[in-house]
Amino acid sequence: MTPPELTRDAARPGWLSGQSTGLRLARHTLTLVALAVLLVPFADLAVVTRDPWGELARMASGLAWPAWGAVESPLEALGLTVAVALWGTLGGLLFGFPLALLFARSRLVRTGCAFVRAIHELFWALLFLQVFGLSAATALMALAIPYAGIFAKVFAEILEQIPGAPREALPPGVSRLSRFVYAELPLAWTRFAAYTRYRFECALRASVLLGFVGLPTLGFQLETAFREGRYHEAGALLWLFYLLIASLPWWGHRQLLPLLMIGGAFLLAPWPEVSTSLLWRFVSQDIWPPALLAGDWKGLIDWLARVPELGAAIGNTLLLGLLGSVGALLVALALWPLACRHFGNAATRLAGRGLLLFLRSTPELMLAFLFLLLLGPSLLPAWLALSLHNGALIAFLVARHADAITPGMPDASGVGRFAYELLPRVYPGMLALLYYRAEVILRETAILGMLGVATLGYYIDANFEYLLFDVAFFLLLVTALLNIAVDALSRRLRPREAAVIDDPCQR
């Protein structure tokens, strides 16, 4: 899905109106930065490794001289990664497409979709691991369920934006399905297809990350190689990952999809045997507090009091989400000129675009894992990962918008062009994109706890490990509610002057 215009053109009637908008955006930014500065002393940002630079040099050496021969069964891992991504995307599409038709008319559908997409794919995987084990069913369900909520919301927004004249031309009494098939689908089909292709690319990255919970995708070998210090093998696996993403337009062509689906179906087998009684027990009993099932409200209060470190986990999650958002804004401000045609030369722009491609293509969890190996367990690796990944994504979109702007002062210096012409015109869209990313930043903040960072994800992972499913499920609900609340707040704060259509990357 091609990212649309980030902002309306800055040429607005009324000098006072423009000045008021600029002051309001400045207040937004200064408030965010000031709040982050005030709360930084409460964050654990210590470096606890003895030789981070030496470790970084060893990692760089592994990336520069990858050991291709040390990788075991690379084609099988790549094939399974693609199969999980393809069939997971298809499952989400099949469930989400009909929900999109009901999305605008049903509060229940909107609430359900908001809930399922607020929980990260890795958390869904942890949940289904308890039922389906380390199998393809776990991986597919972990992708299909949140993607169904994503597809429903995005497709519904696309349908809202198509012209209303074709619908109004239909005879009275036409059913909702007929109106969709004859008046809406032909106009929305191209955007549906474009977004589905983008969602498949996101699924490839998510499929790699499922290896971090033990599923045998490319991420499993990657995590193992890095954790054991086999950096030359890890470098080969990283190059395979980047080549997989970069070559997607060729091997992911729609004419090859039937072959990929058939081949993927064979790779996903065998399917697990699941006891219906055990599944029902897990859904109806294991994930709920015993006191709740017994109607013992006093016992439920006592159970809540025993939930470990809930306040600290929520505080760390929100704090890291805020620091990650502010860090992403600062990174975007620093990096977007590197990829913009109005600055530098061809060589510097190529290097800048390459840097942005590397940072935005590497998932936050993978970046955080690398920084964790370098810097030790604290909030610092997670903060760096969130800031760099999301900042690079915002910078990429902003640079594309700035490329389409024709400066009114072509003879101005680079600094003058940046400060007085381009930045005032792209900044409302940049800030709006940041608020769009706030939900996904918080979602990733929670999941980074699986690496040992003391956010909600740390306690969710620990309670799953100790088979305390009721506590783990409760913390999942808390995580989802936090994400929904932050998304609602970001919508209220988003600059109305910026005509931003939802960036698909934030889903």
C-alpha positions in Angstrom: 0.0 0.0 0.0 1.7 3.2 -1.2 2.0 5.6 1.7 -0.2 8.7 0.9 0.4 12.3 1.4 1.6 13.1 4.9 0.3 16.6 5.0 -1.7 19.1 3.1 0.3 21.8 1.5 1.4 24.5 3.8 -0.2 27.2 1.7 -3.2 27.9 3.9 -5.3 31.0 4.0 -4.6 33.1 7.0 -1.2 33.9 8.5 -2.5 33.8 12.0 -4.0 30.4 11.5 -0.6 29.1 10.3 1.1 30.7 13.3 -1.4 29.1 15.7 -0.9 25.7 14.2 2.9 26.0 14.5 2.6 27.0 18.2 0.3 24.2 19.0 2.6 21.6 17.3 5.6 23.1 19.2 3.7 22.7 22.5 2.9 19.1 21.6 6.6 18.4 20.9 8.0 20.3 23.9 5.5 18.6 26.3 6.5 15.1 25.0 10.2 15.9 25.3 9.9 17.5 28.7 7.9 14.6 30.1 10.5 12.2 28.8 13.3 14.2 30.3 11.5 14.3 33.7 10.9 10.6 33.7 14.4 9.4 32.4 15.8 9.2 35.9 13.2 6.5 36.7 14.3 4.3 33.8 17.0 1.7 34.1 19.4 2.7 31.3 22.6 1.2 32.7 25.2 -0.5 30.5 26.1 -3.7 32.4 28.5 -5.4 30.0 32.2 -5.1 30.3 33.3 -4.8 26.7 30.4 -3.6 24.5 32.7 -2.2 21.8 34.5 -5.5 21.5 31.2 -7.4 21.2 30.1 -4.9 18.5 33.3 -5.5 16.6 32.7 -9.3 16.7 29.1 -8.8 15.4 30.3 -6.5 12.6 32.9 -9.0 11.7 30.3 -11.8 11.5 28.0 -9.6 9.3 30.9 -8.7 7.0 32.2 -12.3 6.6 29.2 -14.5 6.9 29.7 -18.3 7.3 27.3 -19.6 4.7 28.4 -23.2 5.1 27.7 -23.2 8.9 23.9 -22.6 8.3 21.9 -25.8 8.8 19.0 -26.4 6.4 18.7 -22.7 5.3 16.2 -23.5 2.5 13.9 -25.4 4.9 13.9 -22.5 7.4 13.3 -20.0 4.6 10.5 -22.1 3.1 8.8 -22.5 6.5 9.1 -18.8 7.2 7.4 -18.0 3.8 4.7 -20.7 4.3 3.8 -19.4 7.7 3.6 -15.8 6.5 1.6 -16.7 3.4 -1.0 -18.9 5.1 -1.2 -16.7 8.1 -1.9 -13.7 5.9 -4.5 -15.7 4.0 -6.2 -16.8 7.2 -6.3 -13.2 8.5 -7.8 -12.1 5.1 -10.5 -14.7 5.1 -11.6 -13.8 8.6 -11.1 -10.0 8.3 -12.7 -9.4 4.9 -16.3 -10.2 6.0 -15.8 -8.3 9.3 -14.8 -5.2 7.3 -18.4 -5.1 5.9 -19.8 -4.9 9.4 -17.1 -2.8 10.9 -18.8 0.6 10.6 -22.2 -0.7 11.7 -21.3 -2.8 14.7 -19.7 -1.6 17.9 -19.2 -5.2 18.9 -17.1 -5.9 15.7 -15.0 -2.8 16.2 -14.3 -3.6 19.9 -13.4 -7.2 19.1 -11.1 -6.2 16.2 -9.4 -3.6 18.5 -8.8 -6.2 21.1 -7.3 -8.9 18.9 -5.0 -6.5 17.1 -3.8 -4.9 20.4 -2.1 -8.2 21.4 1.2 -8.9 19.7 1.6 -11.9 17.4 4.2 -13.4 19.8 1.8 -13.2 22.7 -0.8 -15.0 20.6 1.9 -17.6 19.9 2.6 -18.1 23.6 -1.1 -18.6 24.2 -1.5 -21.2 21.4 1.7 -23.0 22.3 -0.2 -24.3 25.4 -2.8 -25.9 23.1 -1.1 -26.8 19.8 2.6 -27.0 20.9 5.5 -26.2 18.6 3.4 -26.7 15.4 2.3 -24.9 12.3 -1.1 -24.4 13.9 0.4 -22.2 16.6 2.2 -20.1 14.1 -0.8 -19.7 11.7 -3.2 -18.8 14.5 -0.7 -16.3 16.0 -0.8 -14.4 12.7 -4.3 -15.0 11.5 -6.2 -13.7 14.6 -4.5 -10.3 15.0 -4.3 -9.9 11.2 -8.1 -10.5 10.9 -8.7 -7.4 13.2 -6.2 -5.4 11.1 -7.7 -6.3 7.8 -11.2 -5.5 9.0 -10.2 -2.1 10.2 -8.0 -1.1 7.2 -10.5 -2.5 4.6 -13.4 -0.7 6.3 -11.4 2.6 6.2 -10.7 2.1 2.5 -14.4 1.5 1.9 -15.2 4.7 3.7 -12.9 6.7 1.4 -14.3 5.6 -1.9 -16.8 8.0 -3.7 -20.4 7.6 -2.7 -21.9 8.3 -6.2 -21.8 4.6 -7.4 -23.7 3.5 -4.3 -26.3 6.2 -4.6 -26.9 5.2 -8.3 -28.1 1.7 -7.3 -31.9 1.1 -7.0 -33.5 1.4 -3.5 -33.6 -1.7 -1.5 -30.4 -3.2 -2.7 -28.8 -5.5 -0.1 -25.5 -4.6 1.6 -23.7 -7.5 -0.1 -24.9 -6.4 -3.6 -24.0 -2.8 -2.9 -20.5 -4.0 -1.9 -20.0 -6.3 -4.9 -21.3 -3.9 -7.6 -20.5 -0.4 -6.3 -17.6 -0.6 -3.8 -15.4 -3.6 -4.5 -14.4 -2.5 -8.1 -13.2 0.9 -6.8 -11.5 -0.5 -3.7 -9.9 -3.6 -5.3 -6.6 -2.1 -6.2 -6.1 -0.7 -2.6 -7.2 -4.0 -1.1 -4.6 -5.9 -3.2 -1.9 -3.3 -2.4 -2.5 -3.5 1.3 -2.6 -7.3 1.3 0.8 -7.4 -0.4 2.1 -5.1 2.3 0.6 -7.2 5.1 2.3 -10.2 3.6 5.6 -8.4 3.9 4.8 -7.7 7.6 3.9 -11.3 8.0 7.4 -12.4 6.8 9.0 -10.3 9.5 6.5 -11.6 12.1 7.1 -15.2 10.9 10.9 -14.8 11.5 10.2 -13.5 15.0 8.1 -16.5 15.9 11.4 -18.4 16.0 12.1 -16.5 19.2 9.4 -18.6 21.0 10.8 -21.9 19.6 8.9 -22.3 16.3 11.4 -23.5 13.7 11.4 -20.5 11.4 14.5 -18.5 10.4 14.3 -16.6 13.6 14.9 -19.7 15.7 18.3 -20.3 14.1 19.1 -16.6 14.2 18.4 -16.2 17.9 20.3 -19.4 18.8 23.4 -18.3 16.7 23.5 -14.9 18.3 22.9 -16.2 21.9 25.8 -18.7 21.5 28.2 -16.1 20.0 28.3 -17.7 16.6 28.3 -14.4 14.9 29.6 -15.5 11.4 26.7 -17.9 11.2 24.3 -15.3 12.5 25.6 -12.9 9.9 24.7 -15.4 7.1 21.2 -15.8 8.6 20.8 -12.0 8.8 21.8 -11.7 5.1 19.3 -14.4 4.2 16.6 -12.5 6.0 17.4 -9.2 4.2 17.6 -10.9 0.8 14.3 -12.6 1.5 12.6 -9.2 2.1 14.5 -7.4 -0.8 13.7 -10.1 -3.4 9.9 -10.3 -2.5 8.8 -8.5 -5.7 10.3 -11.3 -7.7 9.5 -14.5 -5.9 6.3 -13.1 -4.4 4.7 -12.3 -7.8 1.0 -13.1 -7.9 1.5 -15.7 -10.7 3.7 -17.7 -8.3 1.3 -17.6 -5.4 -0.5 -20.9 -6.2 2.8 -22.7 -6.3 3.9 -21.1 -3.0 0.7 -22.0 -1.3 0.8 -25.6 -2.4 4.5 -26.0 -1.5 3.9 -24.2 1.8 1.1 -26.5 2.7 3.5 -29.5 2.5 6.1 -27.7 4.7 3.5 -26.9 7.4 2.6 -30.6 7.9 2.2 -32.6 10.1 -0.7 -31.0 12.0 -1.0 -31.7 15.7 -3.5 -33.9 17.3 -5.5 -31.8 19.8 -7.8 -33.3 22.4 -11.1 -31.5 22.3 -11.6 -31.9 26.1 -8.2 -30.5 26.9 -8.8 -27.6 24.5 -12.2 -26.8 26.2 -10.6 -27.1 29.6 -7.9 -24.6 28.6 -10.4 -22.1 27.2 -13.1 -22.5 29.9 -11.0 -23.0 33.1 -7.2 -22.7 32.9 -7.0 -19.1 31.7 -9.5 -17.8 34.3 -8.9 -17.3 38.0 -10.5 -20.1 40.1 -12.1 -17.5 42.4 -13.8 -15.9 39.4 -15.2 -19.2 38.2 -16.4 -20.0 41.7 -18.0 -16.5 42.1 -15.8 -15.8 45.1 -15.3 -12.0 44.8 -13.2 -11.7 48.0 -11.0 -14.5 46.7 -10.7 -12.7 43.4 -9.5 -9.5 45.2 -6.9 -11.6 47.0 -5.9 -13.2 43.7 -5.4 -9.8 42.1 -3.3 -8.7 45.1 -0.9 -11.6 44.4 -0.4 -10.7 40.7 3.4 -10.0 40.6 4.7 -6.5 40.2 1.7 -5.3 38.2 2.1 -1.6 39.0 5.9 -1.7 38.2 5.3 -3.6 35.0 2.6 -1.2 33.8 4.8 1.7 34.7 7.9 0.4 32.9 5.7 -0.4 29.8 4.3 3.1 29.7 7.6 4.7 30.5 9.4 2.8 27.7 6.6 3.5 25.3 7.0 7.3 26.0 10.8 7.2 25.7 10.5 5.1 22.5 8.1 7.6 21.0 10.2 10.6 21.8 13.3 8.8 20.6 11.6 7.9 17.4 10.7 11.6 16.8 14.3 12.7 17.4 15.7 9.9 15.1 13.2 10.9 12.4 14.2 14.6 12.6 17.8 13.6 12.3 17.5 11.0 9.5 14.9 12.2 7.0 17.2 14.8 5.3 19.7 12.0 4.6 17.3 10.4 2.1 15.7 13.6 0.7 16.6 14.8 -2.8 16.9 18.4 -1.5 20.0 17.7 0.5 23.4 16.1 -0.1 24.5 14.4 -3.3 23.6 11.1 -5.0 26.1 9.1 -2.9 25.0 10.5 0.5 21.3 10.0 -0.4 22.0 6.4 -1.4 23.8 5.8 1.9 21.0 7.5 3.8 18.3 5.4 2.1 20.3 2.3 2.7 20.5 3.1 6.4 16.8 3.7 6.6 16.0 0.5 4.8 18.2 -1.5 7.2 16.6 0.1 10.3 13.0 -0.1 9.2 13.3 -3.6 7.8 14.8 -5.1 11.0 12.0 -5.8 13.6 12.3 -4.1 17.0 12.6 -7.4 18.8 15.6 -8.4 16.7 17.3 -5.0 17.2 16.6 -5.1 20.9 18.1 -8.6 21.1 21.3 -7.4 19.4 21.6 -4.4 21.7 20.9 -6.6 24.7 23.9 -8.7 23.7 26.0 -5.5 23.5 24.8 -3.6 26.5 23.3 -6.1 28.9 19.7 -6.3 30.3 18.1 -2.9 31.0 15.6 -0.6 29.3 18.4 0.9 27.2 18.5 -1.8 24.5 14.7 -1.7 24.1 14.7 2.1 24.0 17.4 2.1 21.2 15.5 -0.5 19.2 12.2 1.3 19.4 13.7 4.7 18.6 15.8 3.5 15.6 13.2 1.3 14.0 10.2 3.6 14.3 12.2 6.7 13.7 13.6 5.3 10.5 10.2 4.3 9.3 8.8 7.8 9.9 11.9 9.4 8.3 11.4 7.2 5.2 7.8 8.4 4.8 8.6 12.0 5.5 11.5 12.0 3.0 9.2 10.7 0.3 6.8 13.5 1.0 9.5 16.1 1.1 10.8 14.9 -2.3 7.5 15.9 -3.9 7.7 19.5 -2.6 9.1 22.2 -4.8 11.0 24.8 -2.7 10.1 28.4 -3.1 13.6 29.5 -2.4 15.9 27.3 -4.6 19.0 29.4 -3.8 18.7 29.0 0.0 21.4 27.1 1.8 20.8 23.6 3.0 20.2 24.7 6.6 17.9 27.5 5.5 15.9 25.2 3.2 15.5 22.6 6.0 14.6 25.1 8.8 12.4 27.6 6.9 10.9 25.8 4.0 10.7 22.0 4.3 10.5 21.3 8.0 7.4 23.5 8.7 5.6 21.8 5.8 6.4 18.2 6.7 6.4 18.5 10.5 2.6 18.3 11.1 2.6 15.0 9.1 5.7 13.8 11.0 4.0 14.4 14.4 0.8 12.8 13.2 2.7 9.7 12.0 4.4 9.5 15.5 0.9 9.5 17.1 -0.1 6.8 14.6 2.9 4.8 15.7 2.2 5.2 19.4 0.0 2.1 19.6 2.5 -0.1 17.9 5.4 1.3 20.0 3.5 0.3 23.1 2.7 -3.1 21.6 6.4 -3.7 20.9 7.3 -2.3 24.3 5.3 -5.1 26.0 6.8 -7.8 23.8 10.3 -6.7 24.5 9.8 -8.0 28.0 10.4 -11.5 26.5 14.1 -10.5 26.3 14.3 -9.8 30.1 13.2 -6.1 30.1 10.8 -5.6 33.1 7.7 -4.7 31.1 4.4 -6.6 31.0 5.8 -9.0 28.5 8.4 -10.2 30.9 5.8 -11.3 33.4 3.5 -12.7 30.7 6.4 -14.9 29.4 7.4 -15.9 32.9 3.8 -16.9 33.9 3.4 -19.0 30.7 6.7 -20.7 31.5 5.5 -21.6 35.0 2.1 -22.7 33.6 0.2 -19.9 35.5 -2.1 -19.4 32.6 -4.7 -17.4 34.6 -2.1 -14.8 35.6 -0.6 -14.7 32.1 -4.0 -14.3 30.4 -4.9 -11.5 32.8 -1.7 -9.7 32.0 -2.5 -10.1 28.3 -5.9 -8.4 28.9 -4.1 -5.6 30.7 -1.7 -5.2 27.8 -4.6 -5.1 25.3 -6.5 -2.5 27.3 -3.4 -0.3 27.6 -2.9 -0.4 23.8 -6.5 0.5 23.2 -6.3 3.4 25.6 -3.0 4.7 24.1 -4.5 4.4 20.6 -7.6 6.4 21.7 -5.4 9.1 23.3 -3.1 9.4 20.3 -6.1 9.9 18.0 -7.2 12.8 20.1 -3.7 14.3 20.1 -3.0 13.8 16.4 -2.7 17.1 14.5 -5.9 17.7 12.6 -4.0 19.9 10.1 -2.2 16.9 8.8 -4.2 14.9 6.3 -2.7 11.6 7.2 -4.2 8.3 6.0 -3.3 5.5 8.3 0.2 4.2 7.8 -0.1 0.4 7.3 3.2 -0.2 9.1 1.7 0.8 12.4 -0.8 -2.1 12.5 
